[in-house]
Amino acid sequence: MSSNGDDFDQEKSAVVRDTELFSNSPLNLKNDGHLTIVDRGSSDNESSFADHEPKKFYFWQFNGPSGIDLDSIATQYSVFDDPALAKHYQPCREYENLHRFDPSVRWTWREEIALLRKLDVRVMLFVGFMFGALQLDRGNISQANADNFLKDLSLSTNDFNNGNTIFTICFLLSELPSQLISKKLGPDRWVPTQMVLWSIVAFSQFWLSGRSSFYATRALLGVLQGGFIADCTLYLSYFYTATELPVRLAYFWAADTLANIIASFLGFGILHMRGIRGYSGWRWLFLIEGLITLIVGFLAYGMMLPAPTKSQSRFRGKKGWFSEREELILVNRILRDDPSKGDMHNRQPINWTNLWYSLSDYDLWPIYIIGFTFFMSTNSVATYLSLTLRSIGFSTFQTTLMGLPYQVGGLLTMLLVTYSSQRFNERCFHGILSQLWALPNLVALRSFGSHSSRWSKYAVQEY
């Protein structure tokens, strides 16, 4: 994609880039499928590339993936190492990291793994923390239901259904506009602003008075929270390669489930505040958790980086988070992995031509459909879990804590399935497996009658 959006020849040529690159590469494929360096009379610098592709590894592998020489070259061969191709993939003049772009830079696996560890601590950890804050404000409506939320506001279950529908529609409709704003302003500016704005709405639910105010806050929360996940993914793509990003997104979603676990304990304590100054526990829940998100939002202004080479600030220190050497590695490893990331400034807006080109990419439409429908079968159970538990006789505080097995089991299952999917490099059947797991449990829930054991109903919903 060109920087002005009017010429897509470069984007089209990327379809055959891999074939061209391999034919000109000093890397040949052995019979066993592994890459090896073949010296074609080039200089030492030109032939100094990694002898294998990057290997995935996880947070418990402190020294990186097994079976590699940490002091060997980690630099991957790319279009920038072929003079015939390099001229077509140079970063644009406006690219924010251009001053650190240097195709001649080489680095070792030891340096790359150490840098990844720093990125995980400095960047990934706080992004997960922000996602957890989102889940606090997005999911506390379920805990509020455990504390007579509907009864206190004279709302029916249908009113609650309508509120959820309003939230979901507003969330979906704001996804694309939010991402366009993020691309123009930069995720480091827009994401904190989103958090501050929705946290104000979230803690304002302390003063809910009835159906109208309930619907209004549901709509505003949907509008302001929509696009947050995609904006964070865009931000992470500035620091991680295509090989590394899926693992980090698994951590990202793990933070969501972990936040639900923490929220259950928070809710248990906060709901005990019912009666303080004459207010219901759910009102204190909205107020306190909304203020927590507000603090995280203000912190995000200082913690989120404009670019990998712009970590210096009053908040982060005059020297910043990364040395010049680390910035060189950061920028060049990202561009070697995906040269198109240098086509635009990270605060450059998407024009209508680029937007239409993306939307008309019909190869992605099946992915959109899967994303739209994948959680339909299980989300309704999670949304109405607290109402269901109250309706079958469990108390407010029992209901708050009884969601914990569901969350812990979900976290462990997600990490296990993610690991298996990465280990075997397979996505389709792992996705189908989760739906097959849910199906018999949904059938059981539908078949339960009024005389069925409440513990049986609870067990099926937890699984």
C-alpha distance (Angstrom), angle and dihedral (degrees) to the residues before:
residue distance angle dihedral
M1 . . .
S2 3.77 . .
S3 3.77 121.2 .
N4 3.80 94.8 -112.1
G5 3.79 94.0 46.9
D6 3.84 95.0 -131.8
D7 3.77 99.3 100.5
F8 3.79 122.6 54.5
D9 3.80 97.9 172.7
Q10 3.79 90.1 106.8
E11 3.79 91.4 50.6
K12 3.79 91.7 49.7
S13 3.77 92.2 48.3
A14 3.81 88.6 56.9
V15 3.81 88.2 73.7
V16 3.79 90.0 70.8
R17 3.79 95.5 31.6
D18 3.78 95.3 100.1
T19 3.79 92.2 53.8
E20 3.79 92.6 47.8
L21 3.76 91.8 44.8
F22 3.78 94.4 51.2
S23 3.79 93.6 47.8
N24 3.82 90.6 54.0
S25 3.78 96.7 36.5
P26 3.81 124.8 108.7
L27 3.80 84.7 -135.1
N28 3.80 117.4 95.1
L29 3.78 128.9 -173.7
K30 3.77 117.2 -115.7
N31 3.79 121.8 -146.2
D32 3.79 89.4 -100.7
G33 3.81 91.1 59.1
H34 3.81 97.3 -108.0
L35 3.76 126.6 126.2
T36 3.78 121.6 -115.2
I37 3.80 132.9 179.1
V38 3.79 117.4 -109.6
D39 3.79 114.3 -166.9
R40 3.81 109.5 -137.6
G41 3.75 95.3 -176.7
S42 3.80 94.3 -79.4
S43 3.78 124.5 142.1
D44 3.80 121.3 -85.4
N45 3.80 91.1 -105.2
E46 3.80 93.4 51.9
S47 3.79 93.1 49.5
S48 3.80 95.7 44.8
F49 3.77 100.9 106.3
A50 3.79 135.7 130.5
D51 3.79 114.1 -81.8
H52 3.81 91.3 -140.1
E53 3.77 140.1 26.6
P54 3.83 120.0 -94.7
K55 3.79 113.2 -77.2
K56 3.78 123.0 -139.5
F57 3.78 116.8 -117.3
Y58 3.78 136.3 172.1
F59 3.79 137.3 -130.0
W60 3.81 93.4 -94.8
Q61 3.83 91.2 59.0
F62 3.80 95.5 81.6
N63 3.81 95.2 178.3
G64 3.78 94.6 45.0
P65 3.81 126.8 -110.4
S66 3.77 118.2 -14.9
G67 3.78 123.2 -108.7
I68 3.81 100.5 38.2
D69 3.80 132.5 113.0
L70 3.81 103.2 -120.6
D71 3.80 92.2 -155.0
S72 3.80 95.5 51.9
I73 3.81 122.7 100.0
A74 3.82 115.0 -79.0
T75 3.81 97.4 -175.8
Q76 3.81 110.5 121.0
Y77 3.79 122.1 -140.4
S78 3.82 111.7 -107.6
V79 3.79 144.4 166.9
F80 3.81 88.6 -82.6
D81 3.80 89.9 69.8
D82 3.80 93.8 59.4
P83 3.82 112.2 72.4
A84 3.81 91.2 -154.5
L85 3.81 92.0 57.0
A86 3.81 102.5 28.5
K87 3.81 94.4 73.8
H88 3.82 89.8 61.2
Y89 3.80 94.9 52.5
Q90 3.79 105.1 44.4
P91 3.84 114.3 135.7
C92 3.78 114.9 -102.8
R93 3.80 120.9 -104.1
E94 3.81 91.6 -107.3
Y95 3.82 94.6 54.9
E96 3.81 105.9 127.2
N97 3.82 95.0 -139.6
L98 3.80 97.0 44.2
H99 3.82 93.3 118.0
R100 3.83 89.5 63.9
F101 3.79 96.5 46.2
D102 3.82 109.2 114.5
P103 3.83 119.7 149.7
S104 3.81 90.5 -164.2
V105 3.83 93.1 65.8
R106 3.82 115.5 111.6
W107 3.79 128.6 -172.8
T108 3.80 139.2 177.7
W109 3.78 132.1 -115.1
R110 3.80 88.8 -110.7
E111 3.81 90.4 58.9
E112 3.80 93.3 44.4
I113 3.79 95.0 48.7
A114 3.82 91.9 47.2
L115 3.80 89.2 50.5
L116 3.81 91.2 49.4
R117 3.79 89.5 52.8
K118 3.79 89.6 52.6
L119 3.80 91.3 48.5
D120 3.79 90.9 50.4
V121 3.80 91.2 53.3
R122 3.80 99.1 38.4
V123 3.80 101.5 35.1
M124 3.81 113.6 12.7
L125 3.80 96.7 44.6
F126 3.79 94.1 55.7
V127 3.81 92.8 44.0
G128 3.80 87.6 55.3
F129 3.79 88.9 47.8
M130 3.81 90.0 53.9
F131 3.80 91.1 49.3
G132 3.78 88.7 52.2
A133 3.81 88.9 53.7
L134 3.80 89.2 52.0
Q135 3.78 90.3 53.2
L136 3.80 91.8 50.6
D137 3.80 91.0 60.6
R138 3.79 95.6 35.0
G139 3.79 96.7 48.9
N140 3.81 105.5 34.4
I141 3.80 90.9 87.7
S142 3.81 86.4 75.8
Q143 3.81 91.7 54.8
A144 3.79 90.2 45.7
N145 3.79 88.1 58.5
A146 3.79 88.7 60.3
D147 3.82 88.3 61.5
N148 3.83 100.5 55.9
F149 3.82 92.8 -91.0
L150 3.80 94.1 154.3
K151 3.80 94.2 44.3
D152 3.82 93.6 49.3
L153 3.82 91.3 53.2
S154 3.83 94.2 39.3
L155 3.80 90.6 -118.5
S156 3.79 126.9 151.7
T157 3.77 128.1 -141.2
N158 3.81 87.6 -103.1
D159 3.81 89.4 56.7
F160 3.78 88.6 52.7
N161 3.82 90.2 49.2
N162 3.80 90.1 51.3
G163 3.80 91.0 49.1
N164 3.80 91.1 52.8
T165 3.80 90.8 47.9
I166 3.82 91.6 50.4
F167 3.81 90.8 49.8
T168 3.80 93.6 48.5
I169 3.81 95.0 47.2
C170 3.81 92.3 47.9
F171 3.81 90.3 45.9
L172 3.81 91.9 53.2
L173 3.80 95.6 43.4
S174 3.80 92.3 51.4
E175 3.83 95.3 49.5
L176 3.79 96.9 87.7
P177 3.84 97.9 38.9
S178 3.80 89.7 48.9
Q179 3.80 91.7 52.9
L180 3.81 91.7 48.2
I181 3.81 89.9 51.8
S182 3.80 90.4 47.1
K183 3.81 91.1 52.4
K184 3.80 91.0 51.5
L185 3.80 99.2 42.8
G186 3.80 98.5 28.0
P187 3.84 125.5 -110.9
D188 3.81 90.0 -99.8
R189 3.81 89.0 65.7
W190 3.79 103.2 31.2
V191 3.83 101.0 44.6
P192 3.85 94.6 54.9
T193 3.80 89.1 45.5
Q194 3.80 90.2 52.4
M195 3.79 90.6 51.0
V196 3.79 94.8 49.0
L197 3.81 92.4 47.9
W198 3.80 97.4 47.4
S199 3.82 92.5 42.8
I200 3.82 88.7 58.6
V201 3.80 89.0 53.8
A202 3.81 90.5 43.9
F203 3.79 97.0 54.8
S204 3.82 89.8 40.5
Q205 3.82 86.6 69.1
F206 3.80 84.4 80.4
W207 3.83 85.2 82.1
L208 3.82 98.4 47.2
S209 3.79 110.8 145.5
G210 3.79 107.1 178.1
R211 3.78 149.0 -43.7
S212 3.83 97.6 -39.3
S213 3.80 95.7 51.4
F214 3.81 89.9 43.6
Y215 3.80 92.0 54.2
A216 3.84 91.9 44.5
T217 3.80 94.2 53.1
R218 3.81 91.7 45.0
A219 3.81 89.7 54.2
L220 3.80 94.4 46.3
L221 3.80 92.9 47.4
G222 3.81 90.3 50.8
V223 3.80 92.8 49.7
L224 3.81 94.6 47.0
Q225 3.81 97.8 41.6
G226 3.80 95.9 45.0
G227 3.80 112.9 106.0
F228 3.80 94.2 19.2
I229 3.82 94.3 114.0
A230 3.81 93.6 46.8
D231 3.82 90.9 45.7
C232 3.80 90.5 53.5
T233 3.81 90.6 48.3
L234 3.81 89.6 52.7
Y235 3.81 89.4 50.4
L236 3.81 92.5 50.7
S237 3.81 90.8 50.1
Y238 3.83 88.4 66.0
F239 3.82 89.1 66.7
Y240 3.82 108.1 28.1
T241 3.80 133.6 60.1
A242 3.80 125.3 -128.2
T243 3.80 89.7 -96.9
E244 3.79 94.2 51.6
L245 3.79 100.9 39.2
P246 3.85 99.0 72.0
V247 3.81 90.9 56.4
R248 3.83 90.5 49.3
L249 3.81 90.6 48.8
A250 3.80 87.6 54.9
Y251 3.81 88.1 55.2
F252 3.81 87.6 46.1
W253 3.80 92.8 56.8
A254 3.79 90.8 41.4
A255 3.82 86.6 60.0
D256 3.80 88.1 57.1
T257 3.79 92.5 55.8
L258 3.81 92.4 40.8
A259 3.82 88.6 54.1
N260 3.81 89.2 54.3
I261 3.80 89.7 53.6
I262 3.81 92.0 50.0
A263 3.83 89.6 44.0
S264 3.80 90.3 57.5
F265 3.81 91.0 58.4
L266 3.81 91.6 42.5
G267 3.77 90.5 49.2
F268 3.79 92.0 49.4
G269 3.80 90.2 56.1
I270 3.80 98.9 38.3
L271 3.81 95.0 47.4
H272 3.81 87.2 58.9
M273 3.81 85.5 68.8
R274 3.81 89.4 76.1
G275 3.79 107.7 133.0
I276 3.83 97.1 25.8
R277 3.81 106.3 135.3
G278 3.79 85.9 -8.6
Y279 3.82 96.0 -68.5
S280 3.80 129.8 129.2
G281 3.78 120.1 -109.0
W282 3.81 92.5 -116.4
R283 3.81 90.1 59.1
W284 3.81 90.4 56.5
L285 3.81 88.3 46.0
F286 3.81 92.6 57.9
L287 3.79 92.7 43.3
I288 3.81 98.8 48.5
E289 3.80 97.5 40.8
G290 3.82 90.8 45.2
L291 3.81 90.1 53.8
I292 3.81 90.2 49.5
T293 3.81 89.4 55.7
L294 3.81 90.6 47.1
I295 3.81 90.2 57.0
V296 3.82 91.3 47.7
G297 3.82 89.1 49.5
F298 3.80 92.5 54.7
L299 3.82 90.2 46.5
A300 3.80 89.2 52.6
Y301 3.82 91.1 64.6
G302 3.80 87.5 65.4
M303 3.81 100.5 33.3
M304 3.81 100.6 49.7
L305 3.81 115.1 82.0
P306 3.82 124.4 -136.7
A307 3.83 87.8 -143.1
P308 3.83 138.9 -19.4
T309 3.82 89.7 -96.1
K310 3.82 95.1 47.8
S311 3.78 105.6 66.5
Q312 3.81 95.3 122.6
S313 3.82 114.3 107.9
R314 3.78 142.0 125.0
F315 3.78 89.5 -94.8
R316 3.83 96.8 45.8
G317 3.82 96.8 34.4
K318 3.79 134.3 -98.6
K319 3.81 92.3 -87.6
G320 3.79 93.1 47.3
W321 3.78 126.4 -149.2
F322 3.79 100.4 -66.7
S323 3.79 134.7 52.6
E324 3.80 121.1 -131.4
R325 3.80 89.5 -101.3
E326 3.81 91.4 52.2
E327 3.81 90.9 48.6
L328 3.80 90.0 52.9
I329 3.80 90.9 52.1
L330 3.81 92.5 44.3
V331 3.79 95.4 52.5
N332 3.80 99.2 40.0
R333 3.80 96.6 45.2
I334 3.82 90.3 51.9
L335 3.82 94.0 48.3
R336 3.79 92.8 44.6
D337 3.79 88.3 54.0
D338 3.83 94.7 45.5
P339 3.83 117.7 6.3
S340 3.83 90.8 -173.2
K341 3.82 88.9 74.5
G342 3.79 86.9 75.5
D343 3.82 93.7 55.0
M344 3.80 95.7 88.2
H345 3.77 142.2 26.2
N346 3.80 110.5 -106.3
R347 3.80 89.5 -119.9
Q348 3.80 94.4 47.9
P349 3.82 113.1 115.0
I350 3.79 123.2 -125.3
N351 3.80 112.4 -112.7
W352 3.79 125.3 -142.0
T353 3.80 93.2 -101.2
N354 3.79 92.3 56.6
L355 3.79 91.5 43.5
W356 3.80 93.0 52.2
Y357 3.79 90.8 45.8
S358 3.83 89.5 55.2
L359 3.80 95.5 44.6
S360 3.80 92.5 48.6
D361 3.80 92.7 55.2
Y362 3.80 93.3 112.2
D363 3.81 92.8 -175.8
L364 3.81 86.8 76.3
W365 3.79 96.3 49.0
P366 3.84 94.4 88.8
I367 3.82 88.1 53.7
Y368 3.81 89.8 52.8
I369 3.81 90.6 51.0
I370 3.80 91.8 49.4
G371 3.80 90.9 48.5
F372 3.79 91.1 49.1
T373 3.81 95.5 50.4
F374 3.81 105.4 27.4
F375 3.82 98.5 92.6
M376 3.80 98.1 34.7
S377 3.79 92.1 99.7
T378 3.81 96.7 52.9
N379 3.81 106.2 26.6
S380 3.79 93.6 72.6
V381 3.82 90.1 56.0
A382 3.81 91.6 50.3
T383 3.82 93.7 44.8
Y384 3.79 94.1 52.3
L385 3.80 98.1 34.4
S386 3.81 95.4 106.0
L387 3.82 93.2 45.3
T388 3.79 90.5 48.5
L389 3.81 93.2 49.4
R390 3.79 91.8 49.3
S391 3.80 91.2 48.1
I392 3.82 92.2 55.3
G393 3.78 93.8 52.1
F394 3.82 110.2 -87.1
S395 3.81 119.5 135.9
T396 3.81 127.4 -118.2
F397 3.79 94.7 -98.3
Q398 3.79 94.7 40.6
T399 3.81 89.3 52.6
T400 3.81 92.2 49.8
L401 3.80 93.2 55.4
M402 3.80 97.7 35.3
G403 3.80 90.2 72.1
L404 3.81 90.0 65.8
P405 3.84 97.6 84.9
Y406 3.81 88.8 52.1
Q407 3.81 91.2 52.8
V408 3.81 96.8 42.4
G409 3.79 91.9 46.5
G410 3.80 90.3 47.8
L411 3.81 91.7 51.3
L412 3.80 94.4 49.7
T413 3.80 93.0 43.9
M414 3.79 92.5 49.2
L415 3.81 93.0 50.8
L416 3.80 91.2 46.5
V417 3.80 94.3 48.5
T418 3.81 90.9 45.0
Y419 3.79 91.6 51.1
S420 3.80 91.4 48.0
S421 3.80 91.9 47.2
Q422 3.82 91.4 51.5
R423 3.80 92.7 41.9
F424 3.81 94.0 54.4
N425 3.83 95.6 28.6
E426 3.81 90.9 -128.0
R427 3.82 129.4 131.2
C428 3.80 110.7 164.7
F429 3.81 102.3 64.6
H430 3.80 92.6 39.1
G431 3.81 88.3 57.4
I432 3.79 92.9 46.1
L433 3.81 90.9 49.6
S434 3.82 92.2 62.6
Q435 3.79 91.1 53.5
L436 3.81 92.2 47.9
W437 3.80 88.7 50.6
A438 3.81 91.9 52.8
L439 3.82 96.9 45.2
P440 3.85 101.1 73.7
N441 3.80 90.7 43.9
L442 3.80 91.3 52.8
V443 3.81 89.9 48.7
A444 3.81 89.5 51.3
L445 3.81 91.6 50.6
R446 3.79 90.4 51.1
S447 3.81 92.1 50.0
F448 3.83 96.8 49.5
G449 3.79 114.8 108.8
S450 3.80 133.2 -158.2
H451 3.82 90.6 -89.2
S452 3.80 95.1 53.8
S453 3.80 117.4 114.5
R454 3.78 112.8 -92.1
W455 3.79 89.2 -139.4
S456 3.81 90.0 56.4
K457 3.80 89.9 52.2
Y458 3.79 90.3 48.0
A459 3.82 93.5 48.4
V460 3.82 93.1 50.7
Q461 3.82 92.3 49.1
E462 3.79 91.3 49.7
Y463 3.80 91.9 53.6
